[in-house]
Amino acid sequence: MTQKVLITGGAGFLGSHLADELLARGYPVRVLDNLDPQVHGTHAKRPDYLDREVELITGDVRDKDAVRRALEGVSAVYHFAAAVGVGQSMYEVAHYTGINNLGTAVVLEALIERPVERLVVASSMSLYGEGLYRTPTGEVRTVGERSLDQLRRADWEWRAEDGTPLAPVPTPETKTPALASVYALSKFDQERMCLMIGRAYNIPTVAMRFFNAYGPRQALSNPYTGVLAIFASRLLNGNPPTIFEDGYQHRDFVSVYDIARACRLALETPAAAGEVFNVGSGNAYTVRDIAERIARVLGKSGLEPQITGKYRAGDIRHCFADIGKARAVLGYEPQVTIDEGLTELAAWLEGQAAVDRVAQASAELAARGLTV
């Protein structure tokens, strides 16, 4: 069995669930986390949900000494530390690039000095940009970015030459990246740097492209976190969920428990080394449908989603996962249905405090001309 495992960013939503998964399998776990106030609040203390068996080192991935200290006695690393959020990345460019790109570079330089048996990096579906589409004649094609003229007309869909809407289809790992935001660019850089250095220095490395994660422990007061947490924050404060465009854009929503399981399999599967995997549910849901579902399980069905009819810079229309590769290589199979996951999320949300900062975040985007 692999010895002690380090999770950078491991005090957060995804990392803490991964820690639980690893502890349950007998792995000792250490976490390096800066307890970012946007995620953890201003108190900057160890989260109550972080298992007491987890060794926590409070520090930044850009701090070489903190990273070296965290790597002592470690034989596997999950690099999860990152600034997360498409919209915010489009104006806090230095912040996102500093944490995601420079932070990864610091971790990798430390790993060159002290190689490990496996490195698993958290990547993102955002690097795909738009997913794949099928034409009315059955041809599967990639698309670029919708024009501002099209978006100003509120014509949201991709269309064939004759004007017929293209049908979105599951997106596999083979799709060429199309980087529509600073966040997507930084996640692609994280992924490629890890795979590149891993190959050069014989550190078996796996990249996991997460789709839209949800579940307990999401930062409800962070307006740039996962869309389900943002919707929940609005609803808990008696406000309707706010949705860009028309709400019929498709996404893949995957339980944090399934993500944690997939990441553990990436550590334990020899054939995963050097590979990239989609981690999703394999299902497509409209954003409008998800907003209505979370309102229903929270008993807030009267709060109908507010459809803005606006476009946010960096957003794409449709993208959902083809998980065939993860099934074949990792033996990954999603186990949490959307109804089960939302019911559990609703139970966790009872008694949770959430500061609704969505209006503030939207105003920041609008002031910078990042919404159309």
SULZI-V456191 format. One record per pair of residues at least 4 apart in sequence whose C-alpha atoms are under 8 Angstrom apart, sorted by the first residue. I is the first residue (numbers start at 1). J is the second residue. D is the distance in Angstrom with one decimal. If there is no record, write none. Layout:
BEGIN
i: (I I)
j: (J J)
d: (D D)
END
This chain:
BEGIN
i: (1 2 2 2 3 3 3 3 3 4 4 4 4 4 4 4 4 5 5 5 5 5 5 5 5 5 6 6 6 6 6 6 6 6 6 6 7 7 7 7 7 7 7 7 7 7 8 8 8 8 8 8 8 8 8 8 9 9 9 9 9 9 9 9 9 10 10 10 10 10 10 10 10 10 10 11 11 11 11 11 11 11 11 11 12 12 12 12 12 13 13 13 13 13 14 14 14 14 15 15 16 16 16 16 17 17 17 17 18 18 18 18 18 18 19 19 19 19 20 20 21 21 21 21 22 22 22 22 22 23 23 23 23 28 28 29 29 29 30 30 30 30 30 31 31 31 31 31 32 32 32 32 32 32 32 32 33 33 33 33 33 33 33 34 34 34 34 35 35 35 35 35 35 36 36 36 37 37 37 37 38 38 38 39 39 39 40 40 40 40 46 46 49 50 57 59 59 59 60 60 61 61 61 61 61 61 61 61 62 62 62 62 62 62 62 62 63 63 64 64 64 64 65 66 67 67 67 67 68 68 70 71 74 75 75 75 75 76 76 76 76 76 77 77 77 77 78 78 78 78 79 79 79 79 79 80 80 81 81 82 82 82 83 83 83 83 84 84 84 84 84 85 85 85 85 86 86 86 86 86 86 86 86 87 87 87 87 87 87 87 87 88 88 88 89 89 89 89 89 89 90 90 90 90 90 90 91 92 93 93 94 95 96 96 96 96 96 97 97 97 97 98 98 99 99 100 100 100 100 101 101 101 101 102 103 104 104 104 104 105 105 106 107 108 108 108 109 110 111 111 112 112 115 115 116 117 117 118 118 118 118 118 118 119 119 119 119 119 119 119 120 120 120 120 120 120 120 121 121 121 121 121 121 121 122 122 122 122 122 123 123 123 123 123 123 123 123 124 124 124 124 124 124 124 125 125 125 125 125 125 126 126 126 126 126 127 127 127 127 127 127 127 127 128 128 128 128 128 129 129 129 129 129 129 129 130 130 130 130 130 130 130 130 130 131 131 131 131 131 131 131 131 132 132 132 132 132 132 132 132 132 132 133 133 133 133 133 133 133 133 134 134 134 134 134 134 134 134 135 135 135 135 135 135 135 136 136 136 136 143 144 145 145 146 146 146 147 148 149 150 150 150 151 151 151 151 152 154 154 154 156 156 156 157 157 157 158 158 159 159 159 159 160 160 160 168 168 169 169 170 170 170 170 170 171 171 171 171 171 172 172 172 172 172 173 173 173 173 179 179 180 180 180 180 180 181 181 181 181 182 183 184 185 186 187 188 189 190 191 191 192 193 194 194 195 195 195 195 195 196 197 197 198 198 198 198 198 199 199 199 199 204 204 205 205 205 205 206 206 206 206 206 206 206 207 207 207 207 208 208 208 208 208 209 209 209 209 210 210 210 210 211 211 211 211 211 211 211 211 211 212 212 212 212 212 212 212 213 213 213 213 213 213 214 214 214 214 214 214 214 214 214 215 215 215 215 215 215 215 216 216 216 216 218 218 218 219 219 220 220 220 220 220 220 220 220 221 221 221 221 221 221 222 222 223 223 223 223 223 224 224 225 225 226 227 228 228 228 228 229 230 230 230 231 231 231 231 231 231 232 232 232 232 233 233 233 233 234 234 234 234 234 234 235 235 235 235 235 235 235 236 237 237 237 238 239 240 240 240 240 241 241 241 241 241 242 242 242 242 243 243 243 243 243 243 243 243 244 244 244 244 244 244 245 245 245 245 245 246 246 246 247 247 247 247 248 248 248 249 249 249 249 250 250 250 250 250 250 250 250 251 251 251 251 251 251 251 252 252 252 252 252 252 252 252 252 253 253 253 253 253 253 254 254 254 254 254 254 254 255 255 255 255 255 255 256 257 257 258 258 258 258 258 259 259 259 260 261 261 262 262 262 262 263 264 265 265 265 265 266 266 269 269 269 271 272 272 272 277 277 277 278 278 278 278 278 279 279 279 280 280 280 280 280 281 281 281 282 282 282 282 283 283 284 285 285 286 287 288 288 289 290 291 291 292 292 292 292 293 293 294 294 294 295 295 295 295 296 296 297 297 297 298 310 310 311 311 311 312 312 312 312 313 313 313 323 324 325 325 326 326 326 327 327 327 328 336 336 337 338 339 340 341 342 343 344 345 346 348 357 358 359 360 361 362 363 364 365 365 365 366 366)
j: (27 27 75 76 27 28 74 75 76 27 28 29 30 73 74 75 76 27 28 29 30 74 75 76 77 78 29 30 31 32 70 71 74 76 77 78 15 19 29 30 31 32 77 78 79 80 15 31 32 33 61 77 78 79 80 81 15 31 32 33 34 79 80 81 82 14 15 16 18 19 31 32 33 80 81 15 16 31 32 33 35 46 47 50 16 39 40 217 218 17 216 217 218 219 18 256 259 260 19 80 20 49 50 51 21 256 257 260 22 259 260 261 263 264 23 29 51 54 24 51 25 260 261 264 26 27 28 29 264 27 28 29 53 53 54 53 54 55 54 55 56 57 70 54 55 56 57 70 56 57 58 59 60 61 67 70 56 57 58 59 60 61 81 58 59 60 61 39 40 44 45 46 58 40 41 44 41 42 43 44 42 221 222 219 221 222 44 45 47 219 50 56 217 54 70 63 66 67 66 67 66 67 81 99 103 104 106 107 67 98 99 102 103 104 106 107 67 106 68 106 107 110 69 70 71 106 107 110 72 110 74 114 116 115 116 117 118 116 117 118 119 267 116 118 119 120 119 120 121 122 104 119 120 121 122 121 122 99 100 96 99 100 95 96 99 100 89 96 183 224 225 89 183 224 225 90 181 182 183 184 224 314 315 91 181 224 312 313 314 365 370 92 224 365 93 95 96 181 182 183 181 182 183 313 314 370 368 96 97 182 98 99 100 101 182 183 186 101 102 182 186 102 103 103 104 104 186 187 190 105 186 189 190 106 107 108 190 193 194 109 193 110 111 112 194 197 113 114 115 116 197 201 201 203 203 203 204 203 204 205 206 267 273 194 198 203 204 205 206 267 205 206 207 208 263 266 267 190 191 194 205 206 207 208 191 207 208 209 210 187 188 190 191 207 208 209 210 184 187 188 208 209 210 211 129 209 210 211 278 319 179 180 183 184 211 177 178 179 180 184 185 187 188 175 176 177 178 179 177 178 179 180 315 316 319 142 143 144 145 178 316 317 318 319 142 168 169 170 171 318 319 320 140 141 142 143 168 169 170 171 175 319 140 141 142 143 166 167 168 169 138 139 140 141 166 167 168 169 139 140 141 160 165 166 167 160 164 166 167 158 178 180 316 150 151 158 151 152 153 154 155 156 155 156 311 372 372 245 309 310 245 246 317 165 166 317 165 166 163 164 165 166 164 165 166 318 319 319 320 282 319 320 321 322 175 319 320 321 322 278 321 322 323 324 276 277 278 322 184 185 184 185 314 315 316 185 313 314 315 186 187 188 189 190 191 192 193 194 195 207 196 197 198 205 199 205 206 207 274 200 201 203 202 203 204 205 274 203 204 205 274 273 274 272 273 274 275 266 272 273 274 275 276 277 274 275 276 277 263 276 277 278 279 276 277 278 279 259 278 279 280 251 252 253 254 278 279 280 320 321 226 227 251 252 253 254 280 226 253 254 255 256 259 218 226 228 229 253 254 255 256 341 255 256 257 341 342 344 345 344 345 348 349 225 226 229 225 229 225 229 230 232 233 353 354 355 230 233 354 355 356 357 230 357 230 356 357 358 361 230 361 229 230 230 231 232 290 291 294 233 234 241 358 235 240 241 242 291 294 236 241 294 295 237 354 355 356 238 239 240 241 356 358 239 240 241 295 298 300 303 354 354 355 356 303 303 303 304 305 306 291 303 304 305 306 305 306 307 308 247 287 288 305 306 307 308 309 307 308 309 310 311 312 307 308 309 310 311 307 308 309 286 287 288 307 286 287 288 286 287 317 318 284 285 286 287 317 318 319 320 284 285 286 287 318 319 320 280 281 282 283 284 285 319 320 321 280 281 283 284 285 338 258 259 279 280 281 334 338 259 281 336 337 338 341 260 261 336 262 333 334 335 336 263 279 280 264 265 332 266 279 330 332 267 268 269 330 331 332 272 330 273 329 330 329 276 329 330 323 325 326 321 322 323 325 326 321 323 326 320 321 322 323 334 321 323 334 320 321 322 323 320 321 320 289 290 290 291 292 305 293 294 295 305 296 301 304 305 297 342 298 342 346 299 300 301 303 300 301 342 343 346 346 371 372 315 371 372 365 370 371 372 370 371 372 327 328 329 330 330 331 332 331 332 333 332 340 341 341 342 343 344 345 346 347 348 349 350 352 361 362 363 364 365 366 367 368 369 370 371 370 371)
d: (7.9 7.2 6.6 7.2 6.5 6.8 6.7 5.7 7.6 6.2 4.8 5.7 7.1 6.8 4.9 6.0 7.0 6.8 6.2 4.9 6.1 5.7 6.2 4.9 5.8 7.6 6.0 4.8 5.6 7.3 7.2 7.0 6.4 6.4 4.8 6.1 6.6 7.7 7.5 6.4 4.9 6.4 5.9 4.7 6.0 6.6 7.7 5.8 4.7 6.0 7.4 7.7 6.3 5.0 5.2 5.0 6.2 6.9 5.9 4.7 7.4 7.3 5.1 3.9 7.1 7.3 3.9 5.4 7.9 7.2 5.1 6.4 6.2 6.8 7.4 5.9 5.3 6.7 7.7 6.0 7.2 7.8 7.0 6.5 5.7 7.4 7.9 7.8 7.9 6.7 7.8 5.4 5.3 7.3 6.3 6.5 7.8 7.3 6.1 6.7 6.4 7.8 6.0 7.9 6.3 7.0 6.9 6.2 6.2 7.9 4.6 7.6 7.4 7.5 6.0 6.5 7.9 7.4 6.1 7.1 6.7 6.3 6.8 7.2 6.5 5.3 7.6 7.3 6.8 5.1 6.3 6.9 8.0 7.9 7.4 7.6 5.3 6.4 5.6 4.6 5.9 7.5 7.5 6.9 6.1 4.9 6.0 7.7 6.2 4.9 5.9 6.1 7.4 7.7 7.7 6.5 7.5 6.6 5.2 5.5 6.3 7.7 7.3 5.3 4.7 5.0 7.9 7.2 5.8 5.6 7.2 7.8 7.1 5.9 7.4 7.3 4.3 4.9 7.6 6.6 7.8 7.8 5.9 5.5 7.6 6.2 6.4 8.0 7.6 7.1 7.3 7.9 7.8 7.0 7.0 7.2 5.8 7.9 6.8 7.6 7.2 6.0 7.3 7.3 5.0 7.4 6.8 6.7 7.8 7.9 6.8 6.5 4.5 7.9 6.0 7.9 6.3 7.5 6.1 6.2 7.7 7.5 6.1 6.1 6.3 7.7 6.4 7.0 6.7 6.1 7.9 7.7 7.2 8.0 4.7 5.5 7.2 5.4 5.5 4.8 5.9 8.0 7.3 6.4 4.9 6.3 5.9 4.7 5.8 7.6 7.9 7.4 6.2 4.8 6.2 6.3 5.2 7.8 7.4 7.8 6.0 5.1 7.8 5.6 6.4 6.4 7.9 7.9 7.0 7.0 6.7 6.1 6.5 4.9 6.2 6.9 6.2 7.2 5.4 7.3 7.5 6.4 7.6 7.7 7.9 7.2 7.3 7.0 6.9 7.1 8.0 6.0 6.9 7.8 5.5 7.9 6.0 7.1 5.4 5.4 6.5 5.9 7.7 7.8 7.8 8.0 7.9 6.4 6.0 6.8 5.7 6.3 5.8 7.7 7.5 6.8 7.4 5.1 6.7 7.8 6.3 4.9 6.4 4.8 7.5 6.0 5.9 7.0 6.7 6.3 6.0 6.6 6.2 6.2 6.4 6.1 6.2 7.8 7.8 6.1 7.6 6.3 6.3 6.2 7.1 7.1 6.7 6.2 4.8 7.0 8.0 6.7 7.8 6.3 6.3 6.3 6.5 6.1 4.9 5.8 7.9 6.7 8.0 7.9 7.7 6.9 6.3 4.6 6.3 8.0 5.7 4.7 5.8 7.3 7.6 7.2 7.2 7.6 6.5 7.1 7.7 6.4 4.9 6.3 7.5 6.2 5.3 6.5 7.1 5.6 7.0 7.2 5.9 6.1 5.3 4.4 6.2 7.4 6.4 7.8 7.3 4.3 4.8 6.4 7.8 5.4 5.7 5.2 7.6 8.0 7.5 8.0 7.8 5.2 8.0 5.4 6.0 5.3 7.6 4.7 6.7 6.9 6.0 7.0 6.9 4.4 5.2 6.7 6.6 4.7 5.7 5.8 8.0 6.1 7.8 7.7 6.8 7.2 7.7 7.2 5.4 6.4 6.0 5.9 7.3 6.9 7.3 7.2 5.5 5.8 4.3 6.9 6.8 6.0 5.3 7.4 5.9 5.6 6.7 5.6 7.7 7.4 5.5 5.4 6.4 7.7 5.9 5.3 4.3 5.4 5.7 5.4 4.4 6.2 5.7 5.1 6.3 6.7 5.2 6.4 7.5 6.5 8.0 5.2 6.6 7.7 7.5 7.0 7.9 8.0 7.5 7.9 7.8 6.6 6.9 7.7 6.4 6.0 6.5 6.6 5.5 7.3 5.8 6.3 6.8 7.4 6.7 7.3 6.9 7.7 7.1 7.9 7.2 6.3 7.5 7.1 5.7 5.6 5.2 5.2 4.1 5.1 5.3 6.2 6.1 6.4 7.4 8.0 7.6 7.7 7.2 5.4 5.2 4.8 6.8 6.8 6.0 5.1 5.1 7.3 6.5 4.9 7.2 8.0 6.9 6.6 6.5 7.8 5.5 5.5 6.5 7.6 4.9 7.3 8.0 6.3 7.7 4.8 8.0 6.1 6.2 6.2 6.2 6.1 6.2 6.1 5.8 6.2 6.3 6.1 5.8 6.0 5.8 6.9 6.1 5.8 7.2 7.5 6.5 6.3 6.0 7.6 5.6 4.3 5.9 5.6 7.9 6.3 7.1 7.6 7.3 5.0 6.3 8.0 5.2 5.2 7.4 6.7 6.3 5.4 5.5 5.4 6.0 7.9 7.9 6.4 4.7 6.4 7.5 5.9 5.0 6.1 6.5 7.2 5.8 4.8 5.8 7.5 6.3 4.9 6.4 8.0 6.0 6.5 6.6 7.5 6.2 5.3 7.5 7.3 6.7 7.8 7.2 5.9 4.7 5.9 7.5 6.7 5.8 5.0 5.7 5.7 7.7 7.2 6.9 6.4 7.3 7.0 6.4 5.3 5.7 8.0 6.0 5.6 7.9 6.7 7.6 7.7 5.5 7.8 5.6 6.1 7.7 7.6 7.7 6.2 6.8 7.0 7.8 5.4 6.4 7.3 5.6 7.8 5.3 7.2 7.8 6.8 5.2 4.8 6.1 6.7 7.6 7.2 6.0 7.5 5.7 5.3 6.5 7.7 8.0 6.8 6.8 6.4 6.1 6.1 7.6 7.5 7.7 6.1 6.4 7.8 7.5 6.2 7.8 5.0 7.4 6.5 7.6 6.0 7.9 7.1 7.8 6.4 5.5 6.8 5.7 6.5 4.9 6.0 5.7 5.8 7.6 5.1 5.9 6.6 6.9 7.9 6.8 7.4 7.1 7.4 7.7 6.7 7.6 6.9 5.0 5.9 5.3 6.1 6.6 7.8 7.4 4.8 5.9 6.0 4.8 6.2 6.9 5.9 7.5 7.4 6.9 6.1 5.0 6.0 8.0 6.2 5.3 5.8 5.3 5.9 7.1 6.9 6.2 4.3 5.0 5.6 6.0 7.3 5.7 6.6 5.3 4.6 6.7 5.0 6.1 6.1 5.4 6.1 5.2 5.4 5.8 5.3 4.4 6.3 7.0 4.7 6.2 7.0 5.4 5.5 6.3 6.9 6.3 5.5 5.2 6.2 6.3 6.7 5.7 5.0 6.3 7.2 4.7 6.4 6.7 6.3 7.5 7.6 7.5 7.6 6.9 7.3 7.8 5.1 4.9 8.0 7.8 6.5 7.7 6.3 8.0 7.8 6.4 6.2 6.2 7.6 6.2 7.9 5.6 6.5 6.9 6.2 6.5 7.6 6.3 6.3 7.8 6.3 7.1 7.4 5.9 6.6 6.5 5.8 5.9 7.7 7.5 6.0 6.6 7.9 7.9 6.3 6.8 8.0 6.8 7.0 7.7 6.7 5.8 6.4 7.0 5.7 7.6 6.6 7.4 6.6 7.2 7.7 5.7 7.9 6.7 7.7 7.2 7.6 5.8 6.9 5.2 5.9 5.9 7.0 7.3 5.8 6.6 6.8 6.4 6.2 6.3 7.2 6.1 6.2 6.2 6.6 6.2 7.0 7.3 7.1 6.4 7.8 6.2 6.5 7.7 6.2 4.7 5.1 7.2 5.7 4.9 7.0 6.3 6.2 5.8 6.4 5.4 7.4 5.3 5.0 8.0 5.9 4.4 6.5 5.1 6.0 7.9 6.3 6.2 6.0 7.8 5.2 6.5 5.6 4.7 4.6 6.1 7.6 6.2 6.1 6.0 6.0 6.1 6.3 6.1 6.0 6.4 6.3 6.1 6.6 7.4 6.3 6.0 6.1 6.3 6.4 6.2 6.0 6.5 6.4 5.1 6.2 5.6 5.3)
END
